[in-house]
Amino acid sequence: MPARSLEIGTAGIRAARIIEILRTARGLSQRQLAGRVTALGHPMSNTMLSRIERAQRRCDIDDLIAIAEALLVSPLVVLQEPTDT
């Protein structure tokens, strides 16, 4: 069976951008957010989070839900288009 492509699509790139926007708007470092995600029972290092934000690592559904919970937003917020407001 051939390996699955790791190419990240437009939705993944958009989610990565939104995660970074939300994190910085809350004044959190990557290490702090990764710590919050880990405390919620989904182990994540700041390196993993950095790779997600740079769209170098796929953000699977479990990652997305845990990150959204740590940011105190609905997972749907992470999937929406960014706004200028």
C-alpha positions as CSV (number, residue, x, y, z in Angstrom):
1,M,0.0,0.0,0.0
2,P,1.5,3.4,-1.0
3,A,2.1,6.0,1.7
4,R,-0.5,8.7,2.1
5,S,0.4,12.1,0.9
6,L,1.1,14.5,3.7
7,E,0.3,17.6,1.6
8,I,-1.8,20.0,3.6
9,G,-4.8,21.5,1.8
10,T,-6.3,24.9,2.0
11,A,-8.5,24.1,5.0
12,G,-5.5,22.8,6.9
13,I,-3.5,25.9,6.1
14,R,-6.4,28.2,7.1
15,A,-6.8,26.3,10.4
16,A,-3.0,26.7,11.1
17,R,-3.3,30.4,10.6
18,I,-6.4,30.7,12.8
19,I,-4.7,28.7,15.6
20,E,-1.8,31.1,15.5
21,I,-4.1,34.2,15.4
22,L,-6.1,32.9,18.4
23,R,-3.0,31.9,20.4
24,T,-1.3,35.3,19.9
25,A,-4.5,37.2,20.6
26,R,-4.7,35.5,24.0
27,G,-1.1,36.3,24.7
28,L,0.0,32.7,24.8
29,S,3.3,31.3,23.8
30,Q,3.4,28.0,21.8
31,R,4.8,26.3,25.0
32,Q,1.9,27.6,27.1
33,L,-0.8,26.5,24.6
34,A,0.9,23.1,24.2
35,G,0.8,22.8,28.0
36,R,-2.9,23.6,28.1
37,V,-3.6,21.0,25.4
38,T,-1.5,18.4,27.3
39,A,-3.3,19.3,30.5
40,L,-6.6,18.5,28.8
41,G,-5.3,14.9,28.1
42,H,-4.0,15.3,24.6
43,P,-0.2,15.3,24.9
44,M,1.3,18.0,22.6
45,S,4.8,19.5,22.6
46,N,5.5,23.1,21.6
47,T,7.4,21.6,18.6
48,M,4.3,19.8,17.5
49,L,2.2,23.0,17.8
50,S,4.9,25.0,16.0
51,R,4.7,22.5,13.1
52,I,0.9,22.7,13.0
53,E,1.0,26.5,12.9
54,R,3.6,26.5,10.1
55,A,1.5,23.9,8.2
56,Q,4.4,21.4,8.4
57,R,2.3,18.9,10.3
58,R,-1.3,17.8,9.8
59,C,-3.7,18.9,12.4
60,D,-5.9,15.9,12.8
61,I,-9.4,16.1,14.3
62,D,-8.3,15.2,17.8
63,D,-5.6,17.9,17.6
64,L,-8.1,20.4,16.4
65,I,-10.7,19.7,19.1
66,A,-8.0,19.8,21.9
67,I,-6.5,23.0,20.6
68,A,-9.9,24.7,20.3
69,E,-10.8,23.6,23.8
70,A,-7.5,24.9,25.2
71,L,-8.2,28.2,23.4
72,L,-11.8,28.3,24.8
73,V,-13.4,28.3,21.3
74,S,-15.6,26.0,19.3
75,P,-13.6,23.8,16.8
76,L,-15.8,25.5,14.1
77,V,-14.0,28.8,14.9
78,V,-10.7,27.3,13.9
79,L,-12.2,26.2,10.6
80,Q,-13.7,29.5,9.6
81,E,-12.2,32.2,7.4
82,P,-10.2,34.8,9.4
83,T,-11.9,38.1,9.8
84,D,-10.3,41.6,9.9
85,T,-12.2,42.6,13.1
